[in-house]
């Protein structure tokens, strides 16, 4: 079965402001993914600059068909 991760996130910027996401979903090709991997993926995929703290909240793995290229392939 294909896996996805569903989570909320909060990103603080070093020059002020922030960004939040709720019930965000990403495809993964293994049974779990770390919060650090998710944080890195979000920052790089959105091409964010001047990122301070990134918090991953309410992470859960779900069985659901993949929608796009998996996170793990991007970071191999």
Biopython code that builds the backbone (N, CA, C, O; Angstrom):
import numpy as np
from Bio.PDB.StructureBuilder import StructureBuilder

atoms = [
    (1, "UNK", "N", (0.841, -1.189, 0.000)),
    (1, "UNK", "CA", (0.000, 0.000, 0.000)),
    (1, "UNK", "C", (0.885, 1.250, 0.000)),
    (1, "UNK", "O", (1.910, 1.287, 0.680)),
    (2, "UNK", "N", (0.499, 2.246, -0.742)),
    (2, "UNK", "CA", (1.257, 3.482, -0.783)),
    (2, "UNK", "C", (1.020, 4.299, 0.492)),
    (2, "UNK", "O", (-0.074, 4.303, 1.056)),
    (3, "UNK", "N", (2.062, 4.980, 0.922)),
    (3, "UNK", "CA", (2.007, 5.742, 2.177)),
    (3, "UNK", "C", (2.108, 7.241, 1.889)),
    (3, "UNK", "O", (2.775, 7.679, 0.951)),
    (4, "UNK", "N", (1.419, 8.005, 2.737)),
    (4, "UNK", "CA", (1.536, 9.456, 2.744)),
    (4, "UNK", "C", (1.664, 9.887, 4.196)),
    (4, "UNK", "O", (1.248, 9.174, 5.109)),
    (5, "UNK", "N", (2.233, 11.039, 4.393)),
    (5, "UNK", "CA", (2.309, 11.606, 5.736)),
    (5, "UNK", "C", (1.432, 12.854, 5.761)),
    (5, "UNK", "O", (1.483, 13.687, 4.857)),
    (6, "UNK", "N", (0.642, 12.961, 6.799)),
    (6, "UNK", "CA", (-0.226, 14.127, 7.001)),
    (6, "UNK", "C", (0.247, 14.838, 8.261)),
    (6, "UNK", "O", (0.495, 14.191, 9.278)),
    (7, "UNK", "N", (0.375, 16.165, 8.208)),
    (7, "UNK", "CA", (0.916, 16.894, 9.346)),
    (7, "UNK", "C", (0.581, 18.381, 9.243)),
    (7, "UNK", "O", (0.166, 18.880, 8.197)),
    (8, "UNK", "N", (0.775, 19.062, 10.362)),
    (8, "UNK", "CA", (0.704, 20.514, 10.411)),
    (8, "UNK", "C", (2.136, 21.020, 10.521)),
    (8, "UNK", "O", (3.019, 20.299, 10.985)),
    (9, "UNK", "N", (2.367, 22.257, 10.095)),
    (9, "UNK", "CA", (3.701, 22.832, 10.263)),
    (9, "UNK", "C", (3.620, 24.319, 10.553)),
    (9, "UNK", "O", (2.658, 24.997, 10.194)),
    (10, "UNK", "N", (4.674, 24.809, 11.221)),
    (10, "UNK", "CA", (4.854, 26.229, 11.502)),
    (10, "UNK", "C", (6.294, 26.578, 11.161)),
    (10, "UNK", "O", (7.228, 25.911, 11.606)),
    (11, "UNK", "N", (6.465, 27.622, 10.374)),
    (11, "UNK", "CA", (7.800, 28.078, 9.981)),
    (11, "UNK", "C", (7.955, 29.527, 10.416)),
    (11, "UNK", "O", (7.108, 30.370, 10.120)),
    (12, "UNK", "N", (9.043, 29.807, 11.121)),
    (12, "UNK", "CA", (9.381, 31.174, 11.497)),
    (12, "UNK", "C", (10.520, 31.650, 10.604)),
    (12, "UNK", "O", (11.438, 30.889, 10.298)),
    (13, "UNK", "N", (10.455, 32.901, 10.191)),
    (13, "UNK", "CA", (11.508, 33.487, 9.368)),
    (13, "UNK", "C", (12.401, 34.377, 10.229)),
    (13, "UNK", "O", (11.924, 35.040, 11.150)),
    (14, "UNK", "N", (13.686, 34.387, 9.927)),
    (14, "UNK", "CA", (14.638, 35.155, 10.721)),
    (14, "UNK", "C", (14.462, 36.657, 10.553)),
    (14, "UNK", "O", (14.925, 37.429, 11.393)),
    (15, "UNK", "N", (13.803, 37.082, 9.482)),
    (15, "UNK", "CA", (13.578, 38.508, 9.260)),
    (15, "UNK", "C", (12.151, 38.919, 9.648)),
    (15, "UNK", "O", (11.692, 39.998, 9.275)),
    (16, "UNK", "N", (11.450, 38.052, 10.402)),
    (16, "UNK", "CA", (10.093, 38.334, 10.867)),
    (16, "UNK", "C", (9.058, 37.562, 10.082)),
    (16, "UNK", "O", (9.308, 37.133, 8.955)),
    (17, "UNK", "N", (7.906, 37.389, 10.677)),
    (17, "UNK", "CA", (6.810, 36.691, 10.014)),
    (17, "UNK", "C", (6.929, 35.186, 10.110)),
    (17, "UNK", "O", (7.857, 34.648, 10.716)),
    (18, "UNK", "N", (5.969, 34.523, 9.498)),
    (18, "UNK", "CA", (5.950, 33.065, 9.530)),
    (18, "UNK", "C", (4.956, 32.500, 8.548)),
    (18, "UNK", "O", (4.252, 33.240, 7.861)),
    (19, "UNK", "N", (4.904, 31.200, 8.487)),
    (19, "UNK", "CA", (4.044, 30.471, 7.571)),
    (19, "UNK", "C", (3.528, 29.246, 8.302)),
    (19, "UNK", "O", (4.269, 28.600, 9.043)),
    (20, "UNK", "N", (2.243, 28.922, 8.095)),
    (20, "UNK", "CA", (1.655, 27.742, 8.729)),
    (20, "UNK", "C", (0.926, 26.910, 7.682)),
    (20, "UNK", "O", (0.458, 27.429, 6.669)),
    (21, "UNK", "N", (0.842, 25.625, 7.943)),
    (21, "UNK", "CA", (0.060, 24.716, 7.107)),
    (21, "UNK", "C", (-0.648, 23.702, 7.991)),
    (21, "UNK", "O", (-0.088, 23.222, 8.976)),
    (22, "UNK", "N", (-1.878, 23.383, 7.630)),
    (22, "UNK", "CA", (-2.651, 22.402, 8.388)),
    (22, "UNK", "C", (-3.076, 21.257, 7.468)),
    (22, "UNK", "O", (-3.447, 21.469, 6.313)),
    (23, "UNK", "N", (-3.011, 20.039, 8.009)),
    (23, "UNK", "CA", (-3.380, 18.823, 7.270)),
    (23, "UNK", "C", (-2.660, 18.718, 5.931)),
    (23, "UNK", "O", (-3.234, 18.266, 4.940)),
    (24, "UNK", "N", (-1.396, 19.140, 5.911)),
    (24, "UNK", "CA", (-0.559, 19.067, 4.723)),
    (24, "UNK", "C", (-0.232, 17.602, 4.469)),
    (24, "UNK", "O", (0.000, 16.855, 5.420)),
    (25, "UNK", "N", (-0.208, 17.174, 3.217)),
    (25, "UNK", "CA", (0.089, 15.768, 2.891)),
    (25, "UNK", "C", (1.211, 15.663, 1.877)),
    (25, "UNK", "O", (1.284, 16.434, 0.921)),
    (26, "UNK", "N", (2.093, 14.683, 2.108)),
    (26, "UNK", "CA", (3.189, 14.393, 1.190)),
    (26, "UNK", "C", (3.303, 12.894, 0.991)),
    (26, "UNK", "O", (3.061, 12.116, 1.913)),
    (27, "UNK", "N", (3.670, 12.493, -0.211)),
    (27, "UNK", "CA", (3.919, 11.089, -0.512)),
    (27, "UNK", "C", (5.251, 10.662, 0.076)),
    (27, "UNK", "O", (6.219, 11.422, 0.039)),
    (28, "UNK", "N", (5.310, 9.451, 0.620)),
    (28, "UNK", "CA", (6.571, 8.867, 1.079)),
    (28, "UNK", "C", (6.627, 7.425, 0.565)),
    (28, "UNK", "O", (5.595, 6.825, 0.263)),
    (29, "UNK", "N", (7.845, 6.878, 0.470)),
    (29, "UNK", "CA", (7.958, 5.498, -0.028)),
    (29, "UNK", "C", (8.536, 4.558, 1.026)),
    (29, "UNK", "O", (9.175, 3.557, 0.702)),
    (30, "UNK", "N", (8.298, 4.901, 2.300)),
    (30, "UNK", "CA", (8.669, 4.018, 3.405)),
    (30, "UNK", "C", (7.599, 4.154, 4.467)),
    (30, "UNK", "O", (6.644, 4.910, 4.291)),
    (31, "UNK", "N", (7.742, 3.439, 5.561)),
    (31, "UNK", "CA", (6.695, 3.418, 6.584)),
    (31, "UNK", "C", (6.661, 4.643, 7.484)),
    (31, "UNK", "O", (5.658, 4.871, 8.161)),
    (32, "UNK", "N", (7.730, 5.443, 7.512)),
    (32, "UNK", "CA", (7.769, 6.619, 8.378)),
    (32, "UNK", "C", (8.760, 7.616, 7.809)),
    (32, "UNK", "O", (9.537, 7.291, 6.911)),
    (33, "UNK", "N", (8.728, 8.826, 8.333)),
    (33, "UNK", "CA", (9.663, 9.883, 7.949)),
    (33, "UNK", "C", (9.863, 10.754, 9.187)),
    (33, "UNK", "O", (8.924, 10.974, 9.952)),
    (34, "UNK", "N", (11.068, 11.244, 9.381)),
    (34, "UNK", "CA", (11.349, 12.051, 10.560)),
    (34, "UNK", "C", (10.832, 13.479, 10.387)),
    (34, "UNK", "O", (10.591, 13.938, 9.270)),
    (35, "UNK", "N", (10.670, 14.157, 11.500)),
    (35, "UNK", "CA", (10.270, 15.561, 11.466)),
    (35, "UNK", "C", (11.334, 16.401, 10.774)),
    (35, "UNK", "O", (11.009, 17.359, 10.072)),
    (36, "UNK", "N", (12.608, 16.051, 10.965)),
    (36, "UNK", "CA", (13.703, 16.783, 10.335)),
    (36, "UNK", "C", (13.644, 16.650, 8.817)),
    (36, "UNK", "O", (13.856, 17.630, 8.102)),
    (37, "UNK", "N", (13.356, 15.442, 8.317)),
    (37, "UNK", "CA", (13.227, 15.247, 6.873)),
    (37, "UNK", "C", (12.057, 16.053, 6.304)),
    (37, "UNK", "O", (12.172, 16.654, 5.236)),
    (38, "UNK", "N", (10.938, 16.060, 7.022)),
    (38, "UNK", "CA", (9.774, 16.834, 6.570)),
    (38, "UNK", "C", (10.089, 18.321, 6.533)),
    (38, "UNK", "O", (9.750, 19.006, 5.567)),
    (39, "UNK", "N", (10.732, 18.823, 7.575)),
    (39, "UNK", "CA", (11.078, 20.246, 7.636)),
    (39, "UNK", "C", (11.981, 20.622, 6.464)),
    (39, "UNK", "O", (11.748, 21.630, 5.796)),
    (40, "UNK", "N", (13.001, 19.820, 6.216)),
    (40, "UNK", "CA", (13.938, 20.089, 5.111)),
    (40, "UNK", "C", (13.211, 20.065, 3.776)),
    (40, "UNK", "O", (13.449, 20.918, 2.921)),
    (41, "UNK", "N", (12.329, 19.097, 3.595)),
    (41, "UNK", "CA", (11.596, 18.985, 2.335)),
    (41, "UNK", "C", (10.730, 20.218, 2.076)),
    (41, "UNK", "O", (10.741, 20.766, 0.974)),
    (42, "UNK", "N", (9.980, 20.654, 3.091)),
    (42, "UNK", "CA", (9.097, 21.813, 2.931)),
    (42, "UNK", "C", (9.905, 23.055, 2.548)),
    (42, "UNK", "O", (9.558, 23.757, 1.598)),
    (43, "UNK", "N", (10.975, 23.320, 3.285)),
    (43, "UNK", "CA", (11.796, 24.505, 3.037)),
    (43, "UNK", "C", (12.384, 24.473, 1.630)),
    (43, "UNK", "O", (12.333, 25.476, 0.917)),
    (44, "UNK", "N", (12.940, 23.337, 1.223)),
    (44, "UNK", "CA", (13.556, 23.237, -0.103)),
    (44, "UNK", "C", (12.519, 23.242, -1.217)),
    (44, "UNK", "O", (12.729, 23.891, -2.241)),
    (45, "UNK", "N", (11.404, 22.534, -1.045)),
    (45, "UNK", "CA", (10.394, 22.443, -2.096)),
    (45, "UNK", "C", (9.718, 23.793, -2.337)),
    (45, "UNK", "O", (9.389, 24.126, -3.476)),
    (46, "UNK", "N", (9.510, 24.571, -1.270)),
    (46, "UNK", "CA", (8.887, 25.889, -1.408)),
    (46, "UNK", "C", (9.919, 26.985, -1.693)),
    (46, "UNK", "O", (9.566, 28.148, -1.893)),
    (47, "UNK", "N", (11.199, 26.594, -1.709)),
    (47, "UNK", "CA", (12.299, 27.523, -1.977)),
    (47, "UNK", "C", (12.279, 28.716, -1.020)),
    (47, "UNK", "O", (12.433, 29.868, -1.425)),
    (48, "UNK", "N", (12.086, 28.402, 0.252)),
    (48, "UNK", "CA", (12.013, 29.444, 1.274)),
    (48, "UNK", "C", (13.409, 29.898, 1.681)),
    (48, "UNK", "O", (14.340, 29.095, 1.746)),
    (49, "UNK", "N", (13.544, 31.184, 1.954)),
    (49, "UNK", "CA", (14.809, 31.763, 2.387)),
    (49, "UNK", "C", (14.648, 32.338, 3.791)),
    (49, "UNK", "O", (13.531, 32.598, 4.239)),
    (50, "UNK", "N", (15.755, 32.530, 4.470)),
    (50, "UNK", "CA", (15.789, 33.151, 5.799)),
    (50, "UNK", "C", (14.873, 32.425, 6.781)),
    (50, "UNK", "O", (14.148, 33.051, 7.554)),
    (51, "UNK", "N", (14.918, 31.098, 6.735)),
    (51, "UNK", "CA", (14.089, 30.261, 7.601)),
    (51, "UNK", "C", (14.762, 30.097, 8.952)),
    (51, "UNK", "O", (15.947, 29.772, 9.038)),
    (52, "UNK", "N", (13.987, 30.326, 10.008)),
    (52, "UNK", "CA", (14.453, 30.091, 11.372)),
    (52, "UNK", "C", (13.972, 28.720, 11.823)),
    (52, "UNK", "O", (14.368, 27.699, 11.261)),
    (53, "UNK", "N", (13.132, 28.700, 12.823)),
    (53, "UNK", "CA", (12.630, 27.435, 13.376)),
    (53, "UNK", "C", (11.496, 26.873, 12.517)),
    (53, "UNK", "O", (10.635, 27.610, 12.037)),
    (54, "UNK", "N", (11.518, 25.545, 12.334)),
    (54, "UNK", "CA", (10.438, 24.823, 11.652)),
    (54, "UNK", "C", (9.899, 23.794, 12.632)),
    (54, "UNK", "O", (10.657, 22.982, 13.162)),
    (55, "UNK", "N", (8.605, 23.825, 12.874)),
    (55, "UNK", "CA", (7.965, 22.863, 13.775)),
    (55, "UNK", "C", (7.004, 21.990, 12.968)),
    (55, "UNK", "O", (6.196, 22.486, 12.183)),
    (56, "UNK", "N", (7.115, 20.679, 13.182)),
    (56, "UNK", "CA", (6.211, 19.703, 12.587)),
    (56, "UNK", "C", (5.308, 19.205, 13.710)),
    (56, "UNK", "O", (5.789, 18.763, 14.753)),
    (57, "UNK", "N", (3.993, 19.280, 13.490)),
    (57, "UNK", "CA", (3.015, 18.933, 14.524)),
    (57, "UNK", "C", (2.011, 17.920, 13.986)),
    (57, "UNK", "O", (1.740, 17.887, 12.785)),
    (58, "UNK", "N", (1.469, 17.107, 14.861)),
    (58, "UNK", "CA", (0.358, 16.196, 14.534)),
    (58, "UNK", "C", (0.659, 15.285, 13.346)),
    (58, "UNK", "O", (-0.216, 15.030, 12.518)),
    (59, "UNK", "N", (1.893, 14.797, 13.265)),
    (59, "UNK", "CA", (2.289, 13.937, 12.149)),
    (59, "UNK", "C", (1.634, 12.569, 12.262)),
    (59, "UNK", "O", (1.644, 11.962, 13.333)),
    (60, "UNK", "N", (1.065, 12.079, 11.162)),
    (60, "UNK", "CA", (0.569, 10.705, 11.128)),
    (60, "UNK", "C", (0.744, 10.143, 9.723)),
    (60, "UNK", "O", (0.622, 10.852, 8.725)),
    (61, "UNK", "N", (1.030, 8.861, 9.679)),
    (61, "UNK", "CA", (1.199, 8.149, 8.409)),
    (61, "UNK", "C", (-0.155, 7.585, 8.003)),
    (61, "UNK", "O", (-0.859, 6.988, 8.817)),
    (62, "UNK", "N", (-0.512, 7.778, 6.741)),
    (62, "UNK", "CA", (-1.791, 7.274, 6.241)),
    (62, "UNK", "C", (-1.566, 6.442, 4.988)),
    (62, "UNK", "O", (-0.601, 6.658, 4.256)),
    (63, "UNK", "N", (-2.458, 5.493, 4.745)),
    (63, "UNK", "CA", (-2.440, 4.699, 3.524)),
    (63, "UNK", "C", (-3.300, 5.408, 2.492)),
    (63, "UNK", "O", (-4.514, 5.529, 2.655)),
    (64, "UNK", "N", (-2.658, 5.873, 1.430)),
    (64, "UNK", "CA", (-3.366, 6.624, 0.403)),
    (64, "UNK", "C", (-2.516, 6.629, -0.859)),
    (64, "UNK", "O", (-1.288, 6.642, -0.781)),
    (65, "UNK", "N", (-3.145, 6.619, -1.991)),
    (65, "UNK", "CA", (-2.437, 6.615, -3.270)),
    (65, "UNK", "C", (-1.563, 7.859, -3.400)),
    (65, "UNK", "O", (-1.967, 8.959, -3.022)),
    (66, "UNK", "N", (-0.360, 7.668, -3.938)),
    (66, "UNK", "CA", (0.559, 8.774, -4.150)),
    (66, "UNK", "C", (0.001, 9.766, -5.154)),
    (66, "UNK", "O", (-0.671, 9.385, -6.112)),
    (67, "UNK", "N", (0.286, 11.048, -4.925)),
    (67, "UNK", "CA", (-0.175, 12.130, -5.797)),
    (67, "UNK", "C", (0.951, 12.724, -6.642)),
    (67, "UNK", "O", (0.693, 13.268, -7.716)),
    (68, "UNK", "N", (2.192, 12.627, -6.170)),
    (68, "UNK", "CA", (3.337, 13.178, -6.898)),
    (68, "UNK", "C", (4.592, 12.427, -6.512)),
    (68, "UNK", "O", (4.526, 11.451, -5.765)),
    (69, "UNK", "N", (5.742, 12.871, -7.014)),
    (69, "UNK", "CA", (7.015, 12.233, -6.708)),
    (69, "UNK", "C", (7.218, 12.166, -5.201)),
    (69, "UNK", "O", (6.902, 13.125, -4.498)),
    (70, "UNK", "N", (7.738, 11.053, -4.691)),
    (70, "UNK", "CA", (7.875, 10.860, -3.255)),
    (70, "UNK", "C", (9.005, 11.693, -2.658)),
    (70, "UNK", "O", (9.979, 12.015, -3.338)),
    (71, "UNK", "N", (8.867, 12.029, -1.411)),
    (71, "UNK", "CA", (9.838, 12.811, -0.670)),
    (71, "UNK", "C", (11.195, 12.120, -0.692)),
    (71, "UNK", "O", (12.212, 12.766, -0.946)),
    (72, "UNK", "N", (11.224, 10.829, -0.432)),
    (72, "UNK", "CA", (12.474, 10.104, -0.274)),
    (72, "UNK", "C", (13.327, 10.118, -1.532)),
    (72, "UNK", "O", (14.553, 10.182, -1.434)),
    (73, "UNK", "N", (12.719, 10.060, -2.712)),
    (73, "UNK", "CA", (13.487, 10.060, -3.949)),
    (73, "UNK", "C", (14.203, 11.390, -4.137)),
    (73, "UNK", "O", (15.303, 11.424, -4.690)),
    (74, "UNK", "N", (13.609, 12.467, -3.694)),
    (74, "UNK", "CA", (14.233, 13.782, -3.838)),
    (74, "UNK", "C", (15.495, 13.893, -2.996)),
    (74, "UNK", "O", (16.417, 14.621, -3.364)),
    (75, "UNK", "N", (15.553, 13.182, -1.867)),
    (75, "UNK", "CA", (16.676, 13.327, -0.938)),
    (75, "UNK", "C", (17.628, 12.141, -0.962)),
    (75, "UNK", "O", (18.423, 11.985, -0.036)),
    (76, "UNK", "N", (17.574, 11.304, -1.985)),
    (76, "UNK", "CA", (18.501, 10.168, -2.065)),
    (76, "UNK", "C", (19.823, 10.622, -2.634)),
    (76, "UNK", "O", (20.742, 9.816, -2.783)),
]
sb = StructureBuilder()
sb.init_structure("model")
sb.init_model(0)
sb.init_chain("A")
sb.init_seg("    ")
for serial, (resi, resn, name, xyz) in enumerate(atoms, 1):
    if name == "N":
        sb.init_residue(resn, " ", resi, " ")
    sb.init_atom(name, np.array(xyz, "f"), 0.0, 1.0, " ", f" {name:<3s}", serial, name[0])
structure = sb.get_structure()
